[in-house]
Amino acid sequence: MSAGISIVDPLADSRWDDLLERHPLASVFHSRGWLEALKRTYGYEPMVLTTTGRGPLANGLALCRVSTWMSRRLVSLPFSDHCDPLVDRPDDLSAVLAFLAGEIEKKRWSSLELRPRHVAPGGLSEGAYYYLHTLDLARPVDRIFKTFHRSSIQQTVRRAEREGLSYEAGRSEALLSSFYGLLRLTRRRHGLPPQPLAWFRNLTACLGDRVSIHIAAKNGQPIASVLTLSFKRTMVYKYGGSDTRYHSLGGTPFLLWRAIQEAKAQGMEEMDLGRSDLDQPGLVAFKDHLGATRMTLTYYTCPKRRRGTAQGSPLSRAARRVFARLPDGALDLAGRLLFKHLG
């Protein structure tokens, strides 16, 4: 404890779970299961900063220490599309951020990054920008379908149904294997390694029935996959993969439509379609065509970080060409070695 700030272990202190149940901005990315999966897979140490001493937590800012030979950073939270500070009073948030600024200087952390969806933290510099798409599920399911783009989504879903695509959802090792194979194909197309398989195994182990793997297949051949996370009244479309040889069959729109129907049946009120890079016009348009609402996500940093991306640099382009040509085993190894440093 320092300067009125307490540090809480969210994996051991049940008061964190109680705060998540009460707070309207809590998401699956705040949850104990997500934090435990981060720790098991990447060794990140989660912590929560709060102005509460004893008694029920009145607030909390979840962070992970990302400490590798490449950098020592504080991130809220790694691999999370967004993670709001669960702090309602501006004075309390200012106190937490002032404490963190002192910690960065005292313990020589290279940076702090916050990834809020709703709460803009004062005193930090704007860093990266992304789009976030969300779909309102409070409407009748037939009305949701009518808001889909007629040709690129509605007709594609109907074609998938005419083609007799099969659908299966769950968390079995067989489904995980099919999902990961399709994820690898997709990451390779983009010249990137896949996330470690252990990450997905840990997600299913730590989040349990909050994780669902959805697979579309044609004549027994998996052609598209989606992994969703659920928390309270929100389902999150977090990961996906597909085989380009079967794109004309509409596997991914078909899967998302089935996931939306399942979310409605479970009483969900929102489908979070995840973040998109600003330079991914195809992905952005696809989510727009689902009738989703688009907003800009702004990440905040301390100290100020130069804006922009290295994706278009010659080194980045060369790395993508190498990754695209690696055999599966080497590509998977690259993911296991690199992702811990990315956070």
QUINORDA-V828419 format. One record per residue. N is the residue number from 0. RES is the residue in one letter. PHI is phi in degrees with one decimal (none if undefined). D_CENTER is the distance of its C-alpha to the mean C-alpha in whole Angstrom. Layout:
# QUINORDA-V828419
n=N res=RES phi=PHI d_center=D_CENTER
n=N res=RES phi=PHI d_center=D_CENTER
This chain:
# QUINORDA-V828419
n=0 res=M phi=none d_center=31
n=1 res=S phi=-156.4 d_center=32
n=2 res=A phi=52.8 d_center=33
n=3 res=G phi=78.5 d_center=32
n=4 res=I phi=-108.9 d_center=28
n=5 res=S phi=-106.7 d_center=27
n=6 res=I phi=-108.3 d_center=25
n=7 res=V phi=-115.3 d_center=23
n=8 res=D phi=-88.5 d_center=22
n=9 res=P phi=-69.8 d_center=19
n=10 res=L phi=-84.9 d_center=20
n=11 res=A phi=-120.3 d_center=23
n=12 res=D phi=-100.3 d_center=24
n=13 res=S phi=-66.0 d_center=24
n=14 res=R phi=-64.5 d_center=24
n=15 res=W phi=-65.1 d_center=20
n=16 res=D phi=-61.0 d_center=20
n=17 res=D phi=-63.1 d_center=23
n=18 res=L phi=-64.4 d_center=21
n=19 res=L phi=-62.9 d_center=18
n=20 res=E phi=-65.0 d_center=20
n=21 res=R phi=-85.5 d_center=22
n=22 res=H phi=-86.8 d_center=20
n=23 res=P phi=-69.7 d_center=18
n=24 res=L phi=-95.8 d_center=15
n=25 res=A phi=-67.0 d_center=14
n=26 res=S phi=-132.2 d_center=11
n=27 res=V phi=-61.8 d_center=9
n=28 res=F phi=-72.6 d_center=7
n=29 res=H phi=-86.3 d_center=11
n=30 res=S phi=-69.1 d_center=13
n=31 res=R phi=-57.1 d_center=15
n=32 res=G phi=-62.8 d_center=13
n=33 res=W phi=-63.8 d_center=10
n=34 res=L phi=-65.8 d_center=12
n=35 res=E phi=-66.1 d_center=15
n=36 res=A phi=-64.9 d_center=13
n=37 res=L phi=-61.0 d_center=12
n=38 res=K phi=-68.3 d_center=16
n=39 res=R phi=-63.8 d_center=17
n=40 res=T phi=-82.2 d_center=15
n=41 res=Y phi=-115.0 d_center=15
n=42 res=G phi=77.2 d_center=18
n=43 res=Y phi=-69.0 d_center=16
n=44 res=E phi=-97.3 d_center=18
n=45 res=P phi=-81.4 d_center=17
n=46 res=M phi=-151.3 d_center=19
n=47 res=V phi=-125.9 d_center=19
n=48 res=L phi=-98.3 d_center=22
n=49 res=T phi=-145.6 d_center=24
n=50 res=T phi=-86.4 d_center=27
n=51 res=T phi=-81.2 d_center=28
n=52 res=G phi=-91.7 d_center=31
n=53 res=R phi=-104.0 d_center=32
n=54 res=G phi=85.2 d_center=31
n=55 res=P phi=-57.8 d_center=28
n=56 res=L phi=-68.5 d_center=25
n=57 res=A phi=-86.8 d_center=26
n=58 res=N phi=-164.6 d_center=23
n=59 res=G phi=-175.2 d_center=20
n=60 res=L phi=-117.3 d_center=18
n=61 res=A phi=-85.3 d_center=15
n=62 res=L phi=-139.7 d_center=15
n=63 res=C phi=-126.6 d_center=15
n=64 res=R phi=-86.1 d_center=18
n=65 res=V phi=-103.5 d_center=17
n=66 res=S phi=-121.2 d_center=20
n=67 res=T phi=-133.5 d_center=21
n=68 res=W phi=-66.9 d_center=25
n=69 res=M phi=-84.7 d_center=23
n=70 res=S phi=-166.9 d_center=22
n=71 res=R phi=-127.6 d_center=22
n=72 res=R phi=-126.3 d_center=19
n=73 res=L phi=-110.7 d_center=17
n=74 res=V phi=-130.9 d_center=14
n=75 res=S phi=-124.4 d_center=12
n=76 res=L phi=-127.8 d_center=10
n=77 res=P phi=-59.1 d_center=9
n=78 res=F phi=58.3 d_center=6
n=79 res=S phi=-101.0 d_center=4
n=80 res=D phi=-62.6 d_center=4
n=81 res=H phi=-158.0 d_center=7
n=82 res=C phi=-160.7 d_center=10
n=83 res=D phi=-71.0 d_center=13
n=84 res=P phi=-62.4 d_center=16
n=85 res=L phi=-89.3 d_center=18
n=86 res=V phi=-131.8 d_center=21
n=87 res=D phi=-86.5 d_center=23
n=88 res=R phi=-91.3 d_center=26
n=89 res=P phi=-55.1 d_center=26
n=90 res=D phi=-64.3 d_center=29
n=91 res=D phi=-68.3 d_center=27
n=92 res=L phi=-65.3 d_center=24
n=93 res=S phi=-61.7 d_center=26
n=94 res=A phi=-65.8 d_center=28
n=95 res=V phi=-65.3 d_center=24
n=96 res=L phi=-68.5 d_center=24
n=97 res=A phi=-65.1 d_center=27
n=98 res=F phi=-61.1 d_center=27
n=99 res=L phi=-65.0 d_center=24
n=100 res=A phi=-60.2 d_center=26
n=101 res=G phi=-65.8 d_center=29
n=102 res=E phi=-64.4 d_center=27
n=103 res=I phi=-60.7 d_center=26
n=104 res=E phi=-72.9 d_center=29
n=105 res=K phi=-70.3 d_center=31
n=106 res=K phi=-101.0 d_center=28
n=107 res=R phi=60.2 d_center=28
n=108 res=W phi=-72.5 d_center=24
n=109 res=S phi=-74.7 d_center=23
n=110 res=S phi=-165.9 d_center=21
n=111 res=L phi=-123.9 d_center=19
n=112 res=E phi=-131.3 d_center=15
n=113 res=L phi=-111.6 d_center=14
n=114 res=R phi=-125.3 d_center=11
n=115 res=P phi=-78.1 d_center=13
n=116 res=R phi=-102.7 d_center=12
n=117 res=H phi=-115.3 d_center=16
n=118 res=V phi=-99.6 d_center=18
n=119 res=A phi=-91.9 d_center=19
n=120 res=P phi=-75.8 d_center=20
n=121 res=G phi=-73.9 d_center=24
n=122 res=G phi=86.7 d_center=25
n=123 res=L phi=-108.8 d_center=22
n=124 res=S phi=-89.6 d_center=22
n=125 res=E phi=-69.6 d_center=20
n=126 res=G phi=-114.4 d_center=18
n=127 res=A phi=-79.8 d_center=15
n=128 res=Y phi=-123.3 d_center=15
n=129 res=Y phi=-142.2 d_center=12
n=130 res=Y phi=-100.4 d_center=13
n=131 res=L phi=-124.7 d_center=11
n=132 res=H phi=-111.3 d_center=12
n=133 res=T phi=-132.7 d_center=13
n=134 res=L phi=-117.3 d_center=16
n=135 res=D phi=-76.9 d_center=19
n=136 res=L phi=-98.9 d_center=19
n=137 res=A phi=-71.7 d_center=22
n=138 res=R phi=-79.5 d_center=25
n=139 res=P phi=-57.7 d_center=27
n=140 res=V phi=-63.5 d_center=25
n=141 res=D phi=-69.1 d_center=28
n=142 res=R phi=-70.9 d_center=27
n=143 res=I phi=-60.3 d_center=23
n=144 res=F phi=-61.9 d_center=25
n=145 res=K phi=-67.8 d_center=27
n=146 res=T phi=-82.8 d_center=25
n=147 res=F phi=-66.1 d_center=23
n=148 res=H phi=-59.1 d_center=25
n=149 res=R phi=-60.4 d_center=28
n=150 res=S phi=-85.7 d_center=28
n=151 res=S phi=-80.5 d_center=25
n=152 res=I phi=-119.5 d_center=23
n=153 res=Q phi=-58.2 d_center=26
n=154 res=Q phi=-67.7 d_center=28
n=155 res=T phi=-67.8 d_center=26
n=156 res=V phi=-62.5 d_center=25
n=157 res=R phi=-63.6 d_center=29
n=158 res=R phi=-65.6 d_center=29
n=159 res=A phi=-57.8 d_center=27
n=160 res=E phi=-67.9 d_center=29
n=161 res=R phi=-65.8 d_center=32
n=162 res=E phi=-72.8 d_center=31
n=163 res=G phi=73.8 d_center=31
n=164 res=L phi=-61.4 d_center=27
n=165 res=S phi=-89.1 d_center=26
n=166 res=Y phi=-134.6 d_center=23
n=167 res=E phi=-144.4 d_center=22
n=168 res=A phi=-137.6 d_center=19
n=169 res=G phi=164.7 d_center=19
n=170 res=R phi=-137.2 d_center=18
n=171 res=S phi=-70.1 d_center=21
n=172 res=E phi=-63.6 d_center=21
n=173 res=A phi=-65.4 d_center=23
n=174 res=L phi=-65.7 d_center=20
n=175 res=L phi=-62.5 d_center=18
n=176 res=S phi=-63.1 d_center=20
n=177 res=S phi=-64.7 d_center=20
n=178 res=F phi=-58.5 d_center=16
n=179 res=Y phi=-68.1 d_center=16
n=180 res=G phi=-61.1 d_center=19
n=181 res=L phi=-74.3 d_center=18
n=182 res=L phi=-62.2 d_center=15
n=183 res=R phi=-60.1 d_center=17
n=184 res=L phi=-57.7 d_center=19
n=185 res=T phi=-69.0 d_center=17
n=186 res=R phi=-62.8 d_center=16
n=187 res=R phi=-62.6 d_center=19
n=188 res=R phi=-57.1 d_center=20
n=189 res=H phi=-90.2 d_center=18
n=190 res=G phi=70.0 d_center=20
n=191 res=L phi=-133.6 d_center=17
n=192 res=P phi=-78.5 d_center=17
n=193 res=P phi=-79.7 d_center=14
n=194 res=Q phi=-60.9 d_center=12
n=195 res=P phi=-59.1 d_center=15
n=196 res=L phi=-57.7 d_center=16
n=197 res=A phi=-59.2 d_center=16
n=198 res=W phi=-60.8 d_center=12
n=199 res=F phi=-73.6 d_center=12
n=200 res=R phi=-63.1 d_center=16
n=201 res=N phi=-69.5 d_center=15
n=202 res=L phi=-60.3 d_center=12
n=203 res=T phi=-66.5 d_center=14
n=204 res=A phi=-71.0 d_center=17
n=205 res=C phi=-87.7 d_center=15
n=206 res=L phi=-99.2 d_center=14
n=207 res=G phi=57.8 d_center=17
n=208 res=D phi=-73.9 d_center=17
n=209 res=R phi=-79.9 d_center=14
n=210 res=V phi=-107.8 d_center=12
n=211 res=S phi=-140.5 d_center=14
n=212 res=I phi=-102.8 d_center=15
n=213 res=H phi=-111.7 d_center=17
n=214 res=I phi=-125.5 d_center=19
n=215 res=A phi=-107.0 d_center=22
n=216 res=A phi=-134.4 d_center=25
n=217 res=K phi=-120.0 d_center=28
n=218 res=N phi=53.0 d_center=31
n=219 res=G phi=85.5 d_center=29
n=220 res=Q phi=-95.3 d_center=27
n=221 res=P phi=-60.9 d_center=23
n=222 res=I phi=-123.3 d_center=22
n=223 res=A phi=-155.6 d_center=19
n=224 res=S phi=-146.6 d_center=16
n=225 res=V phi=-140.4 d_center=13
n=226 res=L phi=-114.6 d_center=11
n=227 res=T phi=-117.3 d_center=10
n=228 res=L phi=-121.2 d_center=9
n=229 res=S phi=-126.5 d_center=12
n=230 res=F phi=-157.0 d_center=13
n=231 res=K phi=52.9 d_center=16
n=232 res=R phi=-105.3 d_center=16
n=233 res=T phi=-126.8 d_center=13
n=234 res=M phi=-106.8 d_center=11
n=235 res=V phi=-110.6 d_center=8
n=236 res=Y phi=-85.4 d_center=8
n=237 res=K phi=-103.0 d_center=5
n=238 res=Y phi=-137.0 d_center=8
n=239 res=G phi=-155.7 d_center=11
n=240 res=G phi=-156.6 d_center=15
n=241 res=S phi=-157.4 d_center=18
n=242 res=D phi=-104.8 d_center=22
n=243 res=T phi=-61.5 d_center=23
n=244 res=R phi=-63.9 d_center=27
n=245 res=Y phi=-118.2 d_center=26
n=246 res=H phi=-58.6 d_center=24
n=247 res=S phi=-64.5 d_center=27
n=248 res=L phi=-82.1 d_center=27
n=249 res=G phi=76.0 d_center=23
n=250 res=G phi=-61.0 d_center=21
n=251 res=T phi=-70.0 d_center=18
n=252 res=P phi=-58.0 d_center=19
n=253 res=F phi=-60.2 d_center=21
n=254 res=L phi=-65.4 d_center=18
n=255 res=L phi=-65.6 d_center=16
n=256 res=W phi=-64.0 d_center=20
n=257 res=R phi=-65.7 d_center=20
n=258 res=A phi=-63.9 d_center=17
n=259 res=I phi=-62.6 d_center=18
n=260 res=Q phi=-62.0 d_center=21
n=261 res=E phi=-66.0 d_center=20
n=262 res=A phi=-60.7 d_center=18
n=263 res=K phi=-60.6 d_center=21
n=264 res=A phi=-64.0 d_center=23
n=265 res=Q phi=-87.8 d_center=21
n=266 res=G phi=83.6 d_center=21
n=267 res=M phi=-70.6 d_center=18
n=268 res=E phi=-114.1 d_center=18
n=269 res=E phi=-147.9 d_center=15
n=270 res=M phi=-110.6 d_center=13
n=271 res=D phi=-89.5 d_center=10
n=272 res=L phi=-89.5 d_center=9
n=273 res=G phi=83.8 d_center=6
n=274 res=R phi=-85.3 d_center=7
n=275 res=S phi=-133.7 d_center=10
n=276 res=D phi=-65.5 d_center=13
n=277 res=L phi=-64.3 d_center=16
n=278 res=D phi=-97.9 d_center=18
n=279 res=Q phi=-118.7 d_center=16
n=280 res=P phi=-60.7 d_center=19
n=281 res=G phi=-66.0 d_center=19
n=282 res=L phi=-66.3 d_center=15
n=283 res=V phi=-61.8 d_center=16
n=284 res=A phi=-64.3 d_center=19
n=285 res=F phi=-59.4 d_center=18
n=286 res=K phi=-70.6 d_center=15
n=287 res=D phi=-58.7 d_center=18
n=288 res=H phi=-69.8 d_center=21
n=289 res=L phi=-80.1 d_center=19
n=290 res=G phi=79.0 d_center=20
n=291 res=A phi=-82.1 d_center=17
n=292 res=T phi=-86.6 d_center=17
n=293 res=R phi=-104.4 d_center=16
n=294 res=M phi=-135.0 d_center=16
n=295 res=T phi=-96.4 d_center=15
n=296 res=L phi=-90.3 d_center=13
n=297 res=T phi=-117.2 d_center=15
n=298 res=Y phi=-91.5 d_center=14
n=299 res=Y phi=-123.0 d_center=17
n=300 res=T phi=-132.8 d_center=19
n=301 res=C phi=-149.9 d_center=22
n=302 res=P phi=-71.4 d_center=24
n=303 res=K phi=-59.6 d_center=24
n=304 res=R phi=-110.6 d_center=22
n=305 res=R phi=-63.0 d_center=23
n=306 res=R phi=-74.5 d_center=21
n=307 res=G phi=113.2 d_center=21
n=308 res=T phi=-137.8 d_center=19
n=309 res=A phi=-93.6 d_center=21
n=310 res=Q phi=-60.5 d_center=20
n=311 res=G phi=-93.7 d_center=23
n=312 res=S phi=-71.8 d_center=25
n=313 res=P phi=-57.9 d_center=28
n=314 res=L phi=-64.9 d_center=26
n=315 res=S phi=-64.4 d_center=23
n=316 res=R phi=-63.3 d_center=24
n=317 res=A phi=-66.4 d_center=27
n=318 res=A phi=-62.4 d_center=24
n=319 res=R phi=-64.5 d_center=22
n=320 res=R phi=-65.1 d_center=25
n=321 res=V phi=-66.5 d_center=26
n=322 res=F phi=-59.0 d_center=23
n=323 res=A phi=-64.6 d_center=23
n=324 res=R phi=-105.7 d_center=27
n=325 res=L phi=-71.5 d_center=26
n=326 res=P phi=-65.1 d_center=27
n=327 res=D phi=-53.5 d_center=24
n=328 res=G phi=-61.0 d_center=25
n=329 res=A phi=-69.7 d_center=25
n=330 res=L phi=-65.5 d_center=21
n=331 res=D phi=-62.9 d_center=20
n=332 res=L phi=-62.1 d_center=22
n=333 res=A phi=-59.7 d_center=20
n=334 res=G phi=-64.1 d_center=17
n=335 res=R phi=-63.8 d_center=18
n=336 res=L phi=-79.1 d_center=20
n=337 res=L phi=-90.5 d_center=18
n=338 res=F phi=-66.6 d_center=14
n=339 res=K phi=-59.2 d_center=15
n=340 res=H phi=-82.7 d_center=17
n=341 res=L phi=-85.1 d_center=14
n=342 res=G phi=51.6 d_center=11
